[in-house]
């Protein structure tokens, strides 16, 4: 795996309880697997420290979105208090990468017009 429970906990700013920690570790594995399916040479790319850091950051971001909204709620009401999330935010609570995150991870082909 390219990110750890400690990486996620540090970014969350708290230590997860044991049940949540197990979920987070499973989600890290799920996200890592999704990325590896799309980028076959991921292990090779991750040997570059800068790429490895970027990969860790993105995996953590995806997992934290899931931690923040694990059931994908669009709206919640408690007594006289309610809040809502946009459909885009709810979709992002799935274990999926955004287009911007994929763009950061996918290697670009160097060609005649690259700088």
DSSP file (Angstrom, degrees, kcal/mol; ACC not computed):
  #  RESIDUE AA STRUCTURE BP1 BP2  ACC     N-H-->O    O-->H-N    N-H-->O    O-->H-N    TCO  KAPPA ALPHA  PHI   PSI    X-CA   Y-CA   Z-CA
    1    1 A X              0   0    0      0, 0.0    28,-0.1     0, 0.0     3,-0.0   0.000 360.0 360.0 360.0 152.6    0.0    0.0    0.0
    2    2 A X        +     0   0    0     26,-0.2     2,-0.3    53,-0.1    54,-0.1   0.577 360.0  40.6-102.1 -13.1    1.1    3.5   -0.7
    3    3 A X  S    S-     0   0    0     56,-0.1     2,-0.3    25,-0.1    29,-0.1  -0.923  72.2-150.6-130.3 158.6   -0.6    5.3    2.2
    4    4 A X     >  -     0   0    0     -2,-0.3     4,-1.9     1,-0.1     5,-0.2  -0.771  32.8-104.8-124.7 169.2   -1.0    4.2    5.8
    5    5 A X  H  > S+     0   0    0     -2,-0.3     4,-3.0     1,-0.2     5,-0.2   0.883 122.6  55.7 -57.9 -39.3   -3.5    4.6    8.6
    6    6 A X  H  > S+     0   0    0      2,-0.2     4,-2.5     1,-0.2    -1,-0.2   0.888 103.8  53.4 -62.8 -39.7   -1.0    7.1   10.1
    7    7 A X  H  > S+     0   0    0      2,-0.2     4,-1.6     1,-0.2    -1,-0.2   0.928 113.7  42.3 -60.5 -45.1   -1.0    9.2    6.9
    8    8 A X  H  X S+     0   0    0     -4,-1.9     4,-2.4     2,-0.2     5,-0.2   0.931 113.8  51.4 -67.8 -45.7   -4.8    9.4    7.0
    9    9 A X  H  X>S+     0   0    0     -4,-3.0     4,-2.0     1,-0.2     5,-1.5   0.886 108.1  52.7 -60.3 -40.1   -4.9   10.0   10.8
   10   10 A X  H  <5S+     0   0    0     -4,-2.5    -1,-0.2     1,-0.2    -2,-0.2   0.920 112.3  44.4 -62.0 -43.4   -2.4   12.8   10.5
   11   11 A X  H  <5S+     0   0    0     -4,-1.6    -2,-0.2     1,-0.2    -1,-0.2   0.821 113.2  51.1 -71.9 -30.8   -4.4   14.6    7.8
   12   12 A X  H  <5S-     0   0    0     -4,-2.4    -1,-0.2     2,-0.2    -2,-0.2   0.797 105.0-132.2 -73.2 -28.7   -7.6   14.0    9.8
   13   13 A X  T  <5S+     0   0    0     -4,-2.0     2,-0.3     1,-0.3    -3,-0.2   0.720  74.1  72.4  82.4  22.5   -6.0   15.5   12.9
   14   14 A X  S   <S-     0   0    0     -5,-1.5     2,-0.6     0, 0.0    -1,-0.3  -0.987  82.5-107.6-159.2 161.7   -7.2   12.7   15.1
   15   15 A X        -     0   0    0     -2,-0.3    -9,-0.1    -3,-0.1     6,-0.1  -0.861  40.8-129.3 -94.9 119.7   -6.6    9.0   16.0
   16   16 A X        -     0   0    0     -2,-0.6    -7,-0.0   -11,-0.1     2,-0.0  -0.328  22.2-108.1 -67.6 149.1   -9.4    6.9   14.7
   17   17 A X     >  -     0   0    0      1,-0.1     4,-3.0     4,-0.0     5,-0.2  -0.310  42.4 -96.8 -66.2 160.9  -11.2    4.4   17.1
   18   18 A X  H  > S+     0   0    0      1,-0.2     4,-2.0     2,-0.2     5,-0.2   0.861 123.0  47.7 -54.6 -42.5  -10.3    0.7   16.3
   19   19 A X  H  > S+     0   0    0      1,-0.2     4,-1.9     2,-0.2    -1,-0.2   0.939 115.8  44.5 -66.0 -44.8  -13.4    0.0   14.2
   20   20 A X  H  > S+     0   0    0      1,-0.2     4,-2.9     2,-0.2    -2,-0.2   0.879 110.0  56.7 -65.3 -36.7  -13.0    3.2   12.1
   21   21 A X  H  X S+     0   0    0     -4,-3.0     4,-2.4     1,-0.2    -1,-0.2   0.900 106.2  49.9 -61.4 -40.5   -9.2    2.4   11.8
   22   22 A X  H  X S+     0   0    0     -4,-2.0     4,-2.0    -5,-0.2    -1,-0.2   0.907 111.3  49.2 -64.7 -41.0  -10.1   -1.0   10.3
   23   23 A X  H  X S+     0   0    0     -4,-1.9     4,-2.9     2,-0.2    -2,-0.2   0.939 110.4  50.7 -61.2 -46.5  -12.4    0.7    7.9
   24   24 A X  H  X S+     0   0    0     -4,-2.9     4,-2.6     1,-0.2    -2,-0.2   0.912 109.4  50.1 -59.9 -43.9   -9.8    3.3    6.9
   25   25 A X  H  X S+     0   0    0     -4,-2.4     4,-1.9     1,-0.2    -1,-0.2   0.897 111.8  48.5 -62.7 -39.0   -7.2    0.6    6.3
   26   26 A X  H  X S+     0   0    0     -4,-2.0     4,-2.4     2,-0.2    -2,-0.2   0.922 111.7  49.3 -65.7 -42.8   -9.7   -1.3    4.1
   27   27 A X  H  X S+     0   0    0     -4,-2.9     4,-2.9     2,-0.2     5,-0.3   0.879 107.4  54.7 -64.9 -37.9  -10.5    1.9    2.2
   28   28 A X  H  X S+     0   0    0     -4,-2.6     4,-2.6     1,-0.2    -1,-0.2   0.934 110.4  47.0 -59.1 -45.1   -6.8    2.6    1.7
   29   29 A X  H  X S+     0   0    0     -4,-1.9     4,-2.2     2,-0.2    -2,-0.2   0.898 111.7  50.8 -62.8 -40.9   -6.5   -0.8    0.1
   30   30 A X  H  X S+     0   0    0     -4,-2.4     4,-2.3     2,-0.2    -2,-0.2   0.939 113.0  44.4 -62.3 -47.6   -9.5   -0.3   -2.1
   31   31 A X  H  X S+     0   0    0     -4,-2.9     4,-2.3     1,-0.2     5,-0.2   0.908 112.0  52.5 -65.6 -41.9   -8.3    3.0   -3.4
   32   32 A X  H  X S+     0   0    0     -4,-2.6     4,-2.5    -5,-0.3    -1,-0.2   0.903 110.1  49.8 -59.6 -40.8   -4.8    1.7   -4.0
   33   33 A X  H  X S+     0   0    0     -4,-2.2     4,-2.0     2,-0.2    -2,-0.2   0.898 108.4  52.1 -65.0 -41.6   -6.3   -1.2   -5.9
   34   34 A X  H  X S+     0   0    0     -4,-2.3     4,-1.2     1,-0.2    -2,-0.2   0.914 112.3  45.8 -60.0 -42.8   -8.4    1.2   -8.1
   35   35 A X  H  X S+     0   0    0     -4,-2.3     4,-2.2     1,-0.2     3,-0.4   0.924 110.7  52.6 -67.4 -43.5   -5.4    3.2   -8.9
   36   36 A X  H  < S+     0   0    0     -4,-2.5     6,-0.2     1,-0.2    -1,-0.2   0.830 104.2  57.9 -63.2 -31.7   -3.3    0.2   -9.7
   37   37 A X  H  < S+     0   0    0     -4,-2.0    -1,-0.2     1,-0.2     3,-0.2   0.878 114.4  37.0 -64.0 -36.4   -6.0   -1.1  -12.1
   38   38 A X  H  < S+     0   0    0     -4,-1.2     2,-0.5    -3,-0.4    -2,-0.2   0.742 121.5  44.7 -89.4 -25.1   -5.7    2.0  -14.1
   39   39 A X    ><  -     0   0    0     -4,-2.2     3,-1.6     1,-0.1    -1,-0.2  -0.811  66.5-176.0-121.9  88.7   -1.9    2.6  -13.8
   40   40 A X  T 3  S+     0   0    0     -2,-0.5     3,-0.4     1,-0.3    -1,-0.1   0.789  83.1  50.2 -58.4 -31.2   -0.3   -0.8  -14.4
   41   41 A X  T 3> S+     0   0    0      1,-0.2     4,-2.4     2,-0.1    -1,-0.3  -0.033  72.4 125.1 -97.6  32.0    3.2    0.4  -13.7
   42   42 A X  H <>  +     0   0    0     -3,-1.6     4,-2.7     1,-0.2    -1,-0.2   0.895  69.2  54.6 -59.1 -43.6    2.2    2.1  -10.4
   43   43 A X  H  4 S+     0   0    0     -3,-0.4     4,-0.3     1,-0.2    -1,-0.2   0.896 110.5  47.0 -59.2 -39.8    4.9    0.3   -8.4
   44   44 A X  H >4 S+     0   0    0     -3,-0.2     3,-1.3     1,-0.2     4,-0.3   0.927 113.1  47.9 -66.7 -45.3    7.6    1.5  -10.7
   45   45 A X  H >< S+     0   0    0     -4,-2.4     3,-1.7     1,-0.3     7,-0.2   0.870 104.2  61.9 -62.5 -36.5    6.3    5.1  -10.7
   46   46 A X  T 3< S+     0   0    0     -4,-2.7    -1,-0.3     1,-0.3    -2,-0.2   0.547  83.9  77.1 -71.7  -6.4    6.0    5.0   -6.9
   47   47 A X  T <  S+     0   0    0     -3,-1.3     2,-0.6    -4,-0.3    -1,-0.3   0.720  77.0  86.1 -73.3 -19.2    9.8    4.5   -6.6
   48   48 A X  S <> S-     0   0    0     -3,-1.7     4,-2.8    -4,-0.3     3,-0.2  -0.734  79.9-143.9 -79.1 119.8   10.1    8.2   -7.3
   49   49 A X  H  > S+     0   0    0     -2,-0.6     4,-2.1     1,-0.2     5,-0.2   0.848  98.0  51.7 -56.7 -37.4    9.8   10.0   -4.0
   50   50 A X  H  > S+     0   0    0      2,-0.2     4,-1.9     1,-0.2    -1,-0.2   0.913 113.0  44.6 -66.7 -41.5    7.9   13.0   -5.4
   51   51 A X  H  > S+     0   0    0     -6,-0.2     4,-2.8    -3,-0.2    -2,-0.2   0.908 111.5  53.8 -68.0 -41.3    5.4   10.7   -7.2
   52   52 A X  H  X S+     0   0    0     -4,-2.8     4,-2.5    -7,-0.2    -2,-0.2   0.889 109.0  49.0 -60.1 -39.8    5.0    8.5   -4.0
   53   53 A X  H  X S+     0   0    0     -4,-2.1     4,-2.4    -5,-0.2    -1,-0.2   0.915 111.9  48.3 -65.8 -42.8    4.2   11.6   -2.0
   54   54 A X  H  X S+     0   0    0     -4,-1.9     4,-2.2     2,-0.2    -2,-0.2   0.911 112.1  50.0 -62.3 -43.3    1.6   12.7   -4.5
   55   55 A X  H  X S+     0   0    0     -4,-2.8     4,-2.6     2,-0.2     5,-0.2   0.921 110.9  48.5 -62.3 -46.5    0.1    9.2   -4.5
   56   56 A X  H  X S+     0   0    0     -4,-2.5     4,-2.5     1,-0.2    -2,-0.2   0.925 111.1  51.0 -59.7 -45.6   -0.1    9.1   -0.7
   57   57 A X  H  X S+     0   0    0     -4,-2.4     4,-2.1     1,-0.2    -2,-0.2   0.902 112.3  45.7 -59.8 -43.8   -1.7   12.6   -0.6
   58   58 A X  H  X S+     0   0    0     -4,-2.2     4,-2.3     2,-0.2     5,-0.2   0.913 111.6  50.6 -70.0 -43.1   -4.4   11.6   -3.2
   59   59 A X  H  X S+     0   0    0     -4,-2.6     4,-2.4     1,-0.2     5,-0.2   0.932 111.9  49.0 -59.6 -44.4   -5.2    8.3   -1.5
   60   60 A X  H  X S+     0   0    0     -4,-2.5     4,-2.8    -5,-0.2    -2,-0.2   0.906 109.0  52.5 -61.9 -42.1   -5.6   10.1    1.8
   61   61 A X  H  X S+     0   0    0     -4,-2.1     4,-1.8     2,-0.2    -1,-0.2   0.911 110.7  47.3 -60.5 -43.4   -7.8   12.7    0.2
   62   62 A X  H  X S+     0   0    0     -4,-2.3     4,-1.4     2,-0.2    -1,-0.2   0.926 114.5  46.4 -64.7 -45.2  -10.1   10.0   -1.3
   63   63 A X  H  X S+     0   0    0     -4,-2.4     4,-2.5     1,-0.2    -2,-0.2   0.895 109.6  53.8 -66.3 -40.2  -10.3    8.1    2.0
   64   64 A X  H  X S+     0   0    0     -4,-2.8     4,-2.7     1,-0.2    -1,-0.2   0.872 104.0  55.8 -64.8 -35.9  -10.9   11.2    4.1
   65   65 A X  H  X S+     0   0    0     -4,-1.8     4,-1.2    -5,-0.2    -1,-0.2   0.904 110.4  46.2 -59.8 -39.0  -13.9   12.1    1.9
   66   66 A X  H  < S+     0   0    0     -4,-1.4    -2,-0.2     2,-0.2    -1,-0.2   0.893 111.2  51.3 -70.0 -40.1  -15.3    8.7    2.7
   67   67 A X  H >< S+     0   0    0     -4,-2.5     3,-0.6     1,-0.2    -2,-0.2   0.910 109.7  50.9 -61.5 -42.4  -14.6    9.1    6.4
   68   68 A X  H 3< S+     0   0    0     -4,-2.7    -1,-0.2     1,-0.3    -2,-0.2   0.784 131.4  14.2 -68.4 -27.6  -16.4   12.5    6.4
   69   69 A X  T >< S+     0   0    0     -4,-1.2     3,-1.2    -5,-0.2    -1,-0.3  -0.501  71.7 167.8-146.7  70.5  -19.5   11.1    4.7
   70   70 A X  T <  S+     0   0    0     -3,-0.6    -3,-0.1     1,-0.3    -2,-0.1   0.782  79.8  40.3 -63.7 -29.1  -19.4    7.3    4.9
   71   71 A X  T 3  S-     0   0    0     23,-0.0    -1,-0.3    -5,-0.0    -5,-0.1   0.439 108.1-117.7-100.7   1.1  -23.0    6.7    3.8
   72   72 A X    <   -     0   0    0     -3,-1.2     2,-0.1    -6,-0.2    -2,-0.1   0.871  42.5-173.6  70.0  37.3  -23.1    9.3    1.2
   73   73 A X        -     0   0    0      1,-0.2    -1,-0.2    20,-0.0     3,-0.1  -0.408  19.7-167.8 -67.8 138.6  -25.9   11.4    2.8
   74   74 A X  S    S+     0   0    0      1,-0.4    11,-3.3    -2,-0.1     2,-0.3   0.768  74.8   6.2 -91.3 -33.6  -27.2   14.3    0.7
   75   75 A X  E     -A   84   0A   0      9,-0.3    -1,-0.4     2,-0.0     2,-0.4  -0.995  61.8-168.5-151.0 148.3  -29.0   15.9    3.6
   76   76 A X  E     -A   83   0A   0      7,-2.5     7,-2.4    -2,-0.3     2,-0.4  -0.999   1.9-167.0-141.9 142.2  -29.4   15.4    7.3
   77   77 A X  E     +A   82   0A   0     -2,-0.4     2,-0.4     5,-0.2     5,-0.3  -0.996   6.2 179.4-132.6 129.1  -31.8   16.8    9.9
   78   78 A X  E >   -A   81   0A   0      3,-3.4     3,-2.7    -2,-0.4     2,-0.2  -0.966  66.6 -54.7-129.4 113.3  -31.5   16.6   13.7
   79   79 A X  T 3  S-     0   0    0     -2,-0.4     0, 0.0     1,-0.3     0, 0.0  -0.367 123.3 -16.9  53.1-119.3  -34.3   18.4   15.6
   80   80 A X  T 3  S+     0   0    0     -2,-0.2     2,-0.4    -3,-0.1    -1,-0.3   0.337 123.2  88.0 -97.6   8.7  -34.4   21.9   14.2
   81   81 A X  E <   +A   78   0A   0     -3,-2.7    -3,-3.4     2,-0.0     2,-0.3  -0.888  50.2 162.9-107.4 135.4  -30.9   21.8   12.7
   82   82 A X  E     -A   77   0A   0     -2,-0.4     2,-0.3    -5,-0.3    -5,-0.2  -0.988  12.4-175.6-144.8 156.9  -30.3   20.5    9.1
   83   83 A X  E     -A   76   0A   0     -7,-2.4    -7,-2.5    -2,-0.3     2,-0.3  -0.984   7.7-156.4-147.4 157.6  -27.6   20.7    6.6
   84   84 A X  E     -A   75   0A   0     -2,-0.3     2,-0.3    -9,-0.2    -9,-0.3  -0.944   4.4-148.6-135.4 156.6  -27.2   19.6    3.0
   85   85 A X        -     0   0    0    -11,-3.3     2,-0.0    -2,-0.3    -2,-0.0  -0.899  29.7-104.6-121.0 151.8  -24.4   18.7    0.7
   86   86 A X     >  -     0   0    0     -2,-0.3     4,-2.2     1,-0.1     3,-0.2  -0.358  31.4-113.7 -71.1 157.1  -24.3   19.1   -3.1
   87   87 A X  H  > S+     0   0    0      1,-0.2     4,-2.6     2,-0.2     5,-0.2   0.848 117.9  57.3 -59.3 -34.2  -24.7   16.1   -5.3
   88   88 A X  H  > S+     0   0    0      2,-0.2     4,-1.8     1,-0.2    -1,-0.2   0.907 106.7  47.7 -64.3 -41.8  -21.1   16.5   -6.4
   89   89 A X  H  > S+     0   0    0      2,-0.2     4,-0.5     1,-0.2    -2,-0.2   0.906 111.6  50.5 -65.7 -41.0  -19.8   16.3   -2.8
   90   90 A X  H >< S+     0   0    0     -4,-2.2     3,-1.4     1,-0.2     4,-0.3   0.923 109.5  50.0 -63.8 -43.7  -22.0   13.2   -2.1
   91   91 A X  H >< S+     0   0    0     -4,-2.6     3,-1.6     1,-0.3    -1,-0.2   0.866 105.4  58.4 -60.8 -34.8  -20.6   11.5   -5.2
   92   92 A X  H 3< S+     0   0    0     -4,-1.8     4,-0.3     1,-0.3    -1,-0.3   0.610  89.3  72.6 -74.4  -8.9  -17.1   12.3   -4.1
   93   93 A X  T << S+     0   0    0     -3,-1.4    -1,-0.3    -4,-0.5    -2,-0.2   0.599  80.7  90.5 -80.6  -8.4  -17.7   10.4   -0.8
   94   94 A X  S <  S-     0   0    0     -3,-1.6     2,-2.4    -4,-0.3   -28,-0.1  -0.408 104.6 -96.1 -71.1 162.4  -17.6    7.2   -2.9
   95   95 A X  S    S+     0   0    0     -2,-0.1     2,-0.3   -30,-0.1    -1,-0.1  -0.421  85.7 121.7 -81.5  67.1  -14.1    5.7   -3.2
   96   96 A X        -     0   0    0     -2,-2.4     2,-0.3    -4,-0.3   -65,-0.0  -0.939  60.0-124.5-128.2 151.5  -13.5    7.4   -6.5
   97   97 A X        -     0   0    0     -2,-0.3     2,-0.1     1,-0.1   -38,-0.0  -0.703  27.4-120.2 -91.8 146.8  -10.8    9.8   -7.6
   98   98 A X     >  -     0   0    0     -2,-0.3     4,-2.4     1,-0.1     5,-0.2  -0.338  29.1-106.3 -75.5 165.8  -11.8   13.1   -9.2
   99   99 A X  H  > S+     0   0    0      1,-0.2     4,-2.4     2,-0.2     5,-0.1   0.890 123.0  53.6 -59.4 -38.7  -10.7   14.0  -12.7
  100  100 A X  H  > S+     0   0    0      2,-0.2     4,-1.7     1,-0.2    -1,-0.2   0.887 107.8  49.8 -65.0 -38.7   -8.2   16.4  -11.2
  101  101 A X  H  > S+     0   0    0      2,-0.2     4,-1.5     1,-0.2    -2,-0.2   0.918 111.1  48.6 -67.4 -41.9   -6.7   13.7   -9.0
  102  102 A X  H  X S+     0   0    0     -4,-2.4     4,-3.0     1,-0.2     3,-0.2   0.915 108.1  55.3 -61.3 -41.0   -6.4   11.3  -12.0
  103  103 A X  H  < S+     0   0    0     -4,-2.4    -1,-0.2     1,-0.2    -2,-0.2   0.870 107.8  49.4 -60.8 -36.3   -4.7   14.0  -14.0
  104  104 A X  H  < S+     0   0    0     -4,-1.7    -1,-0.2     1,-0.2    -2,-0.2   0.824 117.6  40.4 -70.6 -30.7   -2.1   14.4  -11.3
  105  105 A X  H  < S+     0   0    0     -4,-1.5     2,-0.2    -3,-0.2    -2,-0.2   0.839  91.9  89.7 -89.4 -35.3   -1.4   10.7  -11.1
  106  106 A X  S  < S-     0   0    0     -4,-3.0     2,-0.1    -5,-0.2   -67,-0.0  -0.439  81.0-119.7 -70.0 130.4   -1.5    9.6  -14.8
  107  107 A X        -     0   0    0     -2,-0.2     2,-0.4     1,-0.1    -1,-0.1  -0.398  24.1-133.6 -67.3 144.0    1.9    9.8  -16.4
  108  108 A X        -     0   0    0     -2,-0.1     2,-0.4     1,-0.0    -1,-0.1  -0.793  18.3-116.7 -99.5 143.0    2.1   12.1  -19.3
  109  109 A X        -     0   0    0     -2,-0.4     2,-0.4     1,-0.0    -1,-0.0  -0.635  24.4-133.1 -78.8 127.2    3.8   11.1  -22.5
  110  110 A X        +     0   0    0     -2,-0.4     2,-0.2     4,-0.1    -1,-0.0  -0.671  41.3 159.2 -78.8 130.2    6.9   13.1  -23.3
  111  111 A X    >   -     0   0    0     -2,-0.4     3,-1.3     1,-0.0    -1,-0.0  -0.697  56.8 -73.7-138.7-168.6    6.8   14.1  -26.9
  112  112 A X  T 3  S+     0   0    0      1,-0.3    -2,-0.0    -2,-0.2    -1,-0.0   0.773 127.6  46.4 -64.0 -26.9    8.1   16.6  -29.4
  113  113 A X  T 3  S+     0   0    0      2,-0.0    -1,-0.3     0, 0.0     2,-0.2   0.349  86.8 109.4-101.6   7.0    5.9   19.4  -28.0
  114  114 A X    <         0   0    0     -3,-1.3    -4,-0.1     1,-0.1    -5,-0.0  -0.518 360.0 360.0 -83.4 153.2    6.5   18.9  -24.3
  115  115 A X              0   0    0     -2,-0.2    -1,-0.1     0, 0.0    -5,-0.0   0.367 360.0 360.0-114.2 360.0    8.4   21.4  -22.3
